[in-house]
Amino acid sequence: MDLLEEPGQGGNAPEFTVSEISGAVRRVIEGEFGMVRVRGEVGRVVVARTGHMYFDLKDDRNVLAAVSWKGQVARLTHRPEEGMEVIAVGRLTTFGPQSKYQINVEDVIPAGAGALMAMLEKRKAKLAAEGLFDAARKRPLPYLPEVIGVVTSPTGAVIRDILHRLRDRFPRKVLVWPVAVQGAGCAPQVAAAIEGFNRLTPGGALPRPDLIIVARGGGSIEDLWGFNEEIVARAAAASDIPLISAVGHETDTTLIDYAADRRAPTPTAAAELAVPVRAELLAMLGNHEARLVRGAAQALSTRGQRLRDLARALPRPEALLQSARQRLDAVDARLPFALRAATGRKRLRLTEASGALKPALLRRQLVQDQRRLGDWSGRLVPGLVRNLANRRRDLGAVPRLRPRLVAEGLSRKAERLGDLVRRFTERSRSDLSTRADRLTALARLHETLGYRATLARGYAVMRGDGAVISTVAAMRAARALEVEFADGRVALGGRPGRKPRDEEPPEQGDLF
């Protein structure tokens, strides 16, 4: 029966429930349109907690409600954003509880390259405002990484080019994380790969890479769109491992290029940035080694020449010993005569002393001493008796004096006397030591500054008529000349002179 058939005169038109009318409308719309492509501007976009997405498609006059269920959202080629001009592909249907029709969107395609670029610029400006592209947060690349992680398709030519280039320059360990490099699964897989490499434990069973390369070959903007997704740019910016972006050809630019620490124009160029050339390093090491050897040889030659120059300025060892040998010979020659002279003087003194010691003189002195001792012994006993009586009388005059007090007083006096004796002894020893050190120092200084030390080094003093001569004219004017050496004076006429009595050194015999 036609739902739009007008009732007859009898008013026998059938009655329908609201659900029946809503279902009939739904069947008409779905049967009439089926799968459609709708072009329009994306309005508000709402993602429910269940994962379903609700948004509006509008033009300058009308608005069409759109919905994508949770499973469809995961398969969308591009997520709709407010302000985008897109082509929505889906089926028209109705939503009876709100008496409205809508489109169930299965895919969203930007309406031309202009719309994609506008969306890309908007997303780029947003991420740049958050500081994800700042140069200050970019990390330097390691000079020679041990392990390199590569995020790319395992079956394309990109991974072969990277491995081939690494093998030619400097072979390194490579970990490949296979991902889809285009399509709906590209962005989440690439972001998960970057986060997975960063979660590896250093030194674990699977080594953590020192460098990450995200690579893909060239393609259209639609093919590379997965690398323009916000999730990929944020994962690259948050990576603790330095990251090289090598997506597309040199003219292709994606958001991951701005977020990465370094951008390579091609995957092959990324491998060249990752490692240096081993042959060049070996050549550089060889050059440094040659320069080091030349520098060391030149330094040794310079120091050897300097040592030879200094050696020529030093006196010969024989010359240093000649003066000492001569002085030793002079002392050796004088030693026997000095010993004999000292022995003679000592014998003379002994003879003089022994001549005065006669037995009669000794006996007379002994008798006098005995008589004097007897006088003292006879006077000693009465003196002691008188002294004792005086002390007893003095002691009796002090009735209050007690033996204990006397003992304590004597003890204190004895302690004080002992302390004074100790201090006096220590002070005397200290003063004697200080004065002895000072006397020794003065004697050493007198010996060093005296002219006799100069004479001992081989010099001589010339005197004329008893005065020191310092000029040729004074020498010619003197009537008698005399030369003083370290061991005596000699007249130029050959007669040895004598030193004044106060200037003569102690005789050699006095030393024994």
C-alpha positions as CSV (number, residue, x, y, z in Angstrom):
1,M,0.0,0.0,0.0
2,D,1.3,3.5,-0.8
3,L,1.9,5.4,2.4
4,L,1.0,8.6,0.6
5,E,-2.4,7.4,-0.7
6,E,-5.1,9.8,0.3
7,P,-7.8,8.4,2.5
8,G,-11.2,7.7,0.9
9,Q,-14.5,9.3,1.7
10,G,-15.1,6.8,4.4
11,G,-12.0,7.7,6.3
12,N,-10.7,4.1,6.3
13,A,-6.9,5.2,6.0
14,P,-4.6,2.8,8.0
15,E,-2.8,4.0,11.1
16,F,1.0,3.7,11.5
17,T,3.2,3.8,14.5
18,V,6.2,6.2,14.8
19,S,8.7,3.4,14.5
20,E,7.0,2.1,11.3
21,I,7.2,5.5,9.7
22,S,10.8,5.9,10.8
23,G,11.7,2.5,9.4
24,A,9.9,3.1,6.1
25,V,11.8,6.4,5.7
26,R,15.1,4.7,6.4
27,R,14.4,1.9,3.8
28,V,13.5,4.5,1.2
29,I,16.7,6.6,1.8
30,E,19.1,3.7,2.0
31,G,17.5,2.0,-1.0
32,E,17.5,5.1,-3.1
33,F,21.0,6.4,-2.5
34,G,23.2,3.5,-1.2
35,M,26.9,4.4,-1.3
36,V,27.5,8.1,-2.0
37,R,30.4,10.6,-2.1
38,V,29.6,13.9,-0.5
39,R,31.8,17.0,-0.8
40,G,31.7,19.6,1.9
41,E,33.5,21.5,4.6
42,V,34.0,19.8,8.0
43,G,32.2,21.5,10.8
44,R,32.4,20.6,14.5
45,V,34.1,17.2,15.2
46,V,33.3,15.2,18.4
47,V,34.9,11.9,19.4
48,A,32.8,10.1,22.0
49,R,34.3,8.1,24.8
50,T,33.2,4.9,23.0
51,G,35.5,5.8,20.1
52,H,32.7,6.8,17.7
53,M,33.2,10.1,15.8
54,Y,30.5,12.6,15.0
55,F,31.0,15.6,12.7
56,D,29.1,17.8,10.3
57,L,29.5,18.3,6.5
58,K,28.3,21.7,5.3
59,D,28.2,24.0,2.3
60,D,27.0,27.6,2.1
61,R,23.3,26.5,2.6
62,N,22.9,23.2,4.3
63,V,24.4,20.9,6.9
64,L,24.6,17.0,6.7
65,A,25.3,15.1,9.9
66,A,28.0,12.5,9.6
67,V,29.0,9.6,11.9
68,S,31.9,7.0,11.8
69,W,31.8,4.1,14.2
70,K,34.9,3.1,16.2
71,G,36.0,0.4,13.7
72,Q,35.6,2.8,10.8
73,V,37.6,5.6,12.5
74,A,40.6,3.3,12.7
75,R,40.5,2.7,9.0
76,L,40.0,6.3,7.9
77,T,42.7,7.5,5.4
78,H,42.5,11.0,6.9
79,R,40.9,12.1,10.2
80,P,38.5,15.0,9.5
81,E,39.5,18.3,11.1
82,E,37.3,21.4,11.5
83,G,37.7,23.6,8.4
84,M,38.9,20.9,6.0
85,E,37.2,20.5,2.6
86,V,36.8,16.8,2.2
87,I,35.0,14.1,0.2
88,A,33.2,11.8,2.6
89,V,32.5,8.3,1.2
90,G,29.7,6.4,2.9
91,R,26.0,5.4,3.1
92,L,23.0,7.6,3.7
93,T,20.9,6.5,6.6
94,T,18.5,7.9,9.3
95,F,18.6,8.2,13.0
96,G,15.0,7.6,14.2
97,P,15.3,8.8,17.8
98,Q,16.1,12.3,16.6
99,S,14.1,12.2,13.4
100,K,17.1,13.1,11.2
101,Y,19.0,11.6,8.4
102,Q,22.8,11.3,8.3
103,I,25.7,9.7,6.4
104,N,27.7,6.8,7.9
105,V,31.2,7.7,6.7
106,E,33.6,4.9,5.9
107,D,36.5,7.1,4.5
108,V,37.5,10.7,4.3
109,I,39.5,12.1,1.4
110,P,40.8,15.7,1.3
111,A,39.2,17.6,-1.6
112,G,42.4,18.2,-3.6
113,A,46.0,19.0,-2.8
114,G,45.1,22.5,-1.7
115,A,43.0,21.2,1.2
116,L,45.8,18.9,2.3
117,M,48.3,21.7,2.2
118,A,46.0,24.0,4.2
119,M,45.6,21.3,6.8
120,L,49.3,20.7,6.8
121,E,50.1,24.3,7.4
122,K,47.6,24.6,10.2
123,R,49.0,21.5,11.9
124,K,52.6,22.7,11.4
125,A,51.8,26.1,13.0
126,K,50.1,24.4,15.9
127,L,53.1,22.1,16.6
128,A,55.6,25.0,16.1
129,A,53.7,27.1,18.7
130,E,54.2,24.2,21.2
131,G,58.0,24.3,20.6
132,L,58.3,20.9,18.9
133,F,60.4,22.3,16.1
134,D,62.8,24.5,18.1
135,A,66.4,24.2,17.3
136,A,67.4,24.3,21.0
137,R,65.8,20.9,21.7
138,K,67.5,19.1,18.8
139,R,70.3,16.7,19.9
140,P,73.6,16.2,18.1
141,L,74.1,13.0,16.3
142,P,76.6,10.5,17.7
143,Y,79.9,10.4,15.7
144,L,80.1,6.7,15.4
145,P,77.0,4.8,16.7
146,E,77.4,1.2,17.6
147,V,73.7,0.3,16.8
148,I,71.4,2.0,14.3
149,G,67.7,1.5,14.4
150,V,65.8,1.8,11.1
151,V,62.1,2.4,10.9
152,T,60.9,1.5,7.4
153,S,59.3,-1.1,5.2
154,P,61.3,-4.4,5.3
155,T,60.5,-5.2,1.7
156,G,61.2,-1.9,-0.1
157,A,64.4,-0.7,-1.8
158,V,65.0,1.9,1.0
159,I,66.3,-0.6,3.5
160,R,68.6,-2.2,0.9
161,D,70.0,1.3,0.0
162,I,70.7,2.1,3.7
163,L,72.3,-1.2,4.4
164,H,74.4,-1.0,1.3
165,R,75.6,2.5,2.1
166,L,76.4,1.6,5.7
167,R,78.4,-1.4,4.5
168,D,80.5,0.8,2.1
169,R,81.2,3.6,4.6
170,F,81.5,1.9,8.0
171,P,79.7,-1.4,8.9
172,R,77.5,-1.1,12.0
173,K,74.8,-3.2,13.7
174,V,71.4,-2.4,12.3
175,L,68.0,-3.1,13.9
176,V,65.0,-2.9,11.5
177,W,61.5,-2.1,12.9
178,P,59.1,-3.0,10.0
179,V,56.2,-0.6,9.5
180,A,53.7,0.4,6.9
181,V,55.0,3.5,5.1
182,Q,51.7,4.6,3.7
183,G,48.0,4.1,4.3
184,A,45.9,4.3,7.5
185,G,48.3,2.1,9.5
186,C,51.4,4.1,8.7
187,A,51.2,6.9,11.4
188,P,50.5,4.7,14.4
189,Q,53.0,2.1,13.4
190,V,55.8,4.6,12.9
191,A,55.0,6.3,16.2
192,A,55.0,3.0,18.0
193,A,58.3,2.0,16.4
194,I,60.0,5.2,17.6
195,E,58.6,4.8,21.1
196,G,59.6,1.1,21.1
197,F,63.2,1.8,20.3
198,N,63.3,4.3,23.1
199,R,61.9,1.8,25.6
200,L,64.7,-0.7,25.0
201,T,67.0,-1.1,28.0
202,P,70.7,-0.2,27.4
203,G,72.8,-3.3,27.7
204,G,69.8,-5.6,27.5
205,A,69.3,-8.7,25.4
206,L,68.2,-6.5,22.5
207,P,70.6,-3.6,22.2
208,R,69.2,-0.1,22.4
209,P,70.1,1.9,19.2
210,D,72.3,4.9,19.5
211,L,70.6,6.5,16.4
212,I,67.2,6.1,14.7
213,I,66.6,6.5,11.0
214,V,63.0,6.9,9.8
215,A,63.0,6.3,6.0
216,R,60.7,6.0,3.1
217,G,61.0,6.5,-0.7
218,G,59.4,9.3,-2.7
219,G,55.7,9.6,-3.5
220,S,52.8,11.9,-3.7
221,I,51.6,14.0,-0.8
222,E,48.8,11.5,-0.2
223,D,51.4,8.6,0.0
224,L,53.6,10.6,2.4
225,W,50.7,11.8,4.5
226,G,51.3,9.3,7.3
227,F,54.5,11.2,8.2
228,N,52.5,14.4,8.5
229,E,50.3,13.1,11.2
230,E,50.5,14.8,14.6
231,I,51.2,11.5,16.4
232,V,54.4,10.9,14.3
233,A,55.7,14.4,14.8
234,R,55.2,14.2,18.6
235,A,56.9,10.8,18.8
236,A,59.9,12.1,16.9
237,A,60.1,15.2,19.1
238,A,59.8,13.1,22.3
239,S,62.5,10.6,21.3
240,D,65.5,10.5,23.7
241,I,67.6,8.8,20.9
242,P,68.8,11.2,18.2
243,L,66.6,10.8,15.1
244,I,67.2,11.3,11.3
245,S,64.2,11.8,9.1
246,A,64.7,10.5,5.5
247,V,61.1,10.6,4.1
248,G,60.6,11.0,0.3
249,H,62.9,12.8,-2.1
250,E,64.9,16.0,-1.5
251,T,61.9,18.2,-2.5
252,D,59.4,16.4,-0.2
253,T,58.9,17.9,3.2
254,T,56.8,16.3,6.0
255,L,56.2,17.3,9.6
256,I,58.6,14.6,10.9
257,D,61.4,16.5,9.1
258,Y,60.8,19.5,11.3
259,A,60.6,17.4,14.5
260,A,63.6,15.2,13.9
261,D,67.1,16.1,15.0
262,R,68.4,16.0,11.5
263,R,66.7,15.8,8.0
264,A,68.3,13.9,5.2
265,P,67.2,14.5,1.6
266,T,67.2,10.8,0.8
267,P,67.5,7.5,2.7
268,T,71.0,7.1,1.2
269,A,72.0,10.5,2.5
270,A,70.7,9.5,6.0
271,A,73.1,6.5,6.0
272,E,75.9,9.0,5.1
273,L,75.0,11.2,8.0
274,A,74.9,8.3,10.4
275,V,78.5,7.1,10.0
276,P,81.7,8.5,8.7
277,V,83.9,6.8,6.0
278,R,86.1,4.2,7.5
279,A,88.8,4.6,4.9
280,E,88.9,8.4,5.5
281,L,89.2,7.8,9.3
282,L,92.1,5.3,8.7
283,A,93.8,7.8,6.5
284,M,93.3,10.6,9.0
285,L,94.7,8.4,11.8
286,G,97.7,7.6,9.6
287,N,98.3,11.3,9.0
288,H,98.1,12.0,12.7
289,E,100.5,9.2,13.5
290,A,103.0,10.5,10.9
291,R,102.7,14.0,12.3
292,L,103.2,12.6,15.9
293,V,106.3,10.7,14.9
294,R,107.8,13.8,13.1
295,G,106.9,16.0,16.1
296,A,108.5,13.6,18.6
297,A,111.7,13.2,16.4
298,Q,112.0,17.0,16.0
299,A,111.4,17.5,19.8
300,L,114.1,14.9,20.6
301,S,116.5,16.5,18.2
302,T,115.9,20.0,19.6
303,R,116.4,18.9,23.2
304,G,119.5,16.9,22.3
305,Q,121.1,19.9,20.6
306,R,120.2,22.0,23.6
307,L,121.7,19.4,25.9
308,R,125.0,19.5,23.9
309,D,125.1,23.3,24.0
310,L,124.7,23.2,27.8
311,A,127.3,20.5,28.1
312,R,129.9,22.7,26.3
313,A,129.3,25.5,28.8
314,L,130.1,23.2,31.8
315,P,133.7,22.9,33.0
316,R,135.5,19.6,32.7
317,P,135.4,17.2,35.7
318,E,139.2,17.2,35.8
319,A,139.2,21.0,36.2
320,L,136.7,20.8,39.1
321,L,138.9,18.4,41.0
322,Q,142.3,20.0,40.4
323,S,141.9,22.7,43.1
324,A,140.7,20.2,45.7
325,R,143.5,17.8,44.9
326,Q,146.1,20.5,45.2
327,R,144.7,21.6,48.6
328,L,144.7,18.0,49.8
329,D,148.3,17.6,48.8
330,A,149.3,20.8,50.6
331,V,147.5,19.6,53.8
332,D,149.1,16.2,53.5
333,A,152.5,17.7,53.2
334,R,152.0,19.9,56.3
335,L,150.4,17.2,58.5
336,P,153.6,15.4,59.7
337,F,155.4,18.6,60.6
338,A,152.3,19.8,62.5
339,L,152.0,16.5,64.4
340,R,155.7,16.7,65.4
341,A,155.4,20.3,66.5
342,A,152.3,19.6,68.6
343,T,154.0,16.7,70.3
344,G,157.0,18.8,71.2
345,R,154.8,21.5,72.7
346,K,152.8,19.1,74.7
347,R,156.0,17.4,76.0
348,L,157.4,20.8,77.0
349,R,154.3,21.7,79.0
350,L,154.4,18.3,80.7
351,T,158.0,18.7,81.7
352,E,157.3,22.2,83.1
353,A,154.4,20.9,85.1
354,S,156.2,17.8,86.4
355,G,159.2,19.9,87.5
356,A,157.1,21.8,90.1
357,L,155.7,18.6,91.7
358,K,158.4,17.7,94.4
359,P,157.6,15.1,97.2
360,A,158.6,17.5,100.0
361,L,156.3,20.2,98.6
362,L,153.4,17.6,98.4
363,R,154.0,16.4,102.0
364,R,154.1,20.0,103.4
365,Q,150.8,20.8,101.6
366,L,149.3,17.5,102.9
367,V,150.3,18.4,106.6
368,Q,148.7,21.8,106.2
369,D,145.5,20.4,104.9
370,Q,145.3,17.8,107.7
371,R,145.9,20.5,110.4
372,R,143.2,22.7,108.8
373,L,140.8,19.7,108.7
374,G,141.5,18.9,112.4
375,D,140.7,22.5,113.4
376,W,137.4,22.4,111.4
377,S,136.4,19.0,113.0
378,G,137.0,20.3,116.5
379,R,134.8,23.4,115.8
380,L,132.1,21.4,114.1
381,V,130.6,19.6,117.1
382,P,130.2,22.6,119.4
383,G,128.8,24.6,116.5
384,L,126.2,21.9,115.7
385,V,125.2,21.7,119.4
386,R,124.7,25.5,119.6
387,N,122.8,25.5,116.3
388,L,120.5,22.7,117.5
389,A,119.9,24.5,120.8
390,N,119.0,27.7,119.0
391,R,116.6,25.9,116.7
392,R,114.9,24.2,119.7
393,R,114.5,27.5,121.4
394,D,113.0,29.1,118.3
395,L,110.7,26.1,117.9
396,G,109.5,26.4,121.5
397,A,108.7,30.1,120.9
398,V,106.0,29.0,118.5
399,P,103.5,27.0,120.7
400,R,100.8,26.8,118.0
401,L,103.0,25.2,115.4
402,R,102.0,21.7,114.7
403,P,104.2,19.0,113.1
404,R,101.5,18.4,110.4
405,L,101.5,22.1,109.5
406,V,105.3,22.1,109.4
407,A,105.3,19.1,107.2
408,E,102.7,20.6,104.8
409,G,104.6,23.9,104.7
410,L,107.9,22.1,104.0
411,S,106.2,20.1,101.3
412,R,104.8,23.2,99.6
413,K,108.2,24.9,99.8
414,A,109.9,21.8,98.5
415,E,107.4,21.6,95.5
416,R,107.8,25.3,94.8
417,L,111.6,25.0,95.0
418,G,111.5,21.9,92.8
419,D,109.3,23.8,90.2
420,L,111.7,26.8,90.3
421,V,114.7,24.5,89.8
422,R,113.0,22.7,86.9
423,R,112.0,26.0,85.2
424,F,115.5,27.5,85.8
425,T,117.1,24.3,84.4
426,E,114.8,24.3,81.3
427,R,115.3,28.0,80.7
428,S,119.1,27.7,81.1
429,R,119.2,24.8,78.7
430,S,117.1,26.7,76.2
431,D,119.2,29.9,76.5
432,L,122.4,27.9,76.2
433,S,121.1,26.0,73.1
434,T,120.0,29.3,71.5
435,R,123.2,31.1,72.2
436,A,125.2,28.1,71.0
437,D,123.3,28.0,67.7
438,R,123.7,31.8,67.3
439,L,127.5,31.5,68.1
440,T,127.8,28.7,65.5
441,A,125.9,30.7,62.9
442,L,128.1,33.8,63.6
443,A,131.2,31.8,63.4
444,R,130.1,30.3,60.1
445,L,129.2,33.7,58.8
446,H,132.5,35.1,60.0
447,E,134.4,32.3,58.3
448,T,132.4,32.8,55.0
449,L,132.7,36.6,54.9
450,G,136.3,36.7,56.0
451,Y,139.0,37.2,53.4
452,R,140.8,34.0,54.5
453,A,138.1,32.0,52.8
454,T,139.0,33.8,49.6
455,L,142.6,33.0,50.2
456,A,141.7,29.3,50.6
457,R,140.3,29.3,47.1
458,G,143.7,30.2,45.6
459,Y,143.8,34.0,45.9
460,A,146.6,36.1,47.6
461,V,147.0,39.5,49.3
462,M,150.0,41.7,48.5
463,R,151.3,44.2,51.0
464,G,153.8,46.9,50.6
465,D,155.5,48.4,53.7
466,G,152.8,46.6,55.8
467,A,149.8,48.1,53.9
468,V,147.6,46.3,51.4
469,I,148.5,47.2,47.8
470,S,145.6,47.6,45.3
471,T,147.3,49.5,42.5
472,V,150.4,49.1,40.3
473,A,151.6,52.6,41.4
474,A,151.5,51.7,45.1
475,M,153.5,48.5,44.4
476,R,156.2,50.4,42.6
477,A,156.4,53.0,45.4
478,A,156.8,50.4,48.2
479,R,160.2,49.5,49.5
480,A,159.4,46.1,50.8
481,L,156.8,43.7,49.4
482,E,155.1,40.8,51.0
483,V,152.5,38.2,49.7
484,E,150.0,36.5,52.0
485,F,148.7,33.1,51.2
486,A,146.2,30.9,53.0
487,D,148.9,29.2,55.0
488,G,151.3,32.1,55.6
489,R,153.2,35.1,54.2
490,V,156.2,35.3,52.0
491,A,158.5,38.2,51.3
492,L,159.3,38.8,47.6
493,G,162.9,38.5,48.6
494,G,162.3,34.9,49.5
495,R,162.2,35.3,53.3
496,P,158.9,34.1,54.8
497,G,157.1,36.6,56.9
498,R,155.1,36.1,60.1
499,K,151.5,37.0,60.6
500,P,150.7,39.4,63.4
501,R,150.1,37.8,66.7
502,D,146.4,38.7,66.7
503,E,145.8,37.4,63.1
504,E,147.7,34.1,63.5
505,P,145.4,31.0,63.4
506,P,145.6,28.5,66.2
507,E,148.6,26.2,66.0
508,Q,148.1,22.8,64.5
509,G,149.1,21.1,67.7
510,D,146.4,22.8,69.7
511,L,143.8,20.8,67.8
512,F,144.9,17.6,69.4
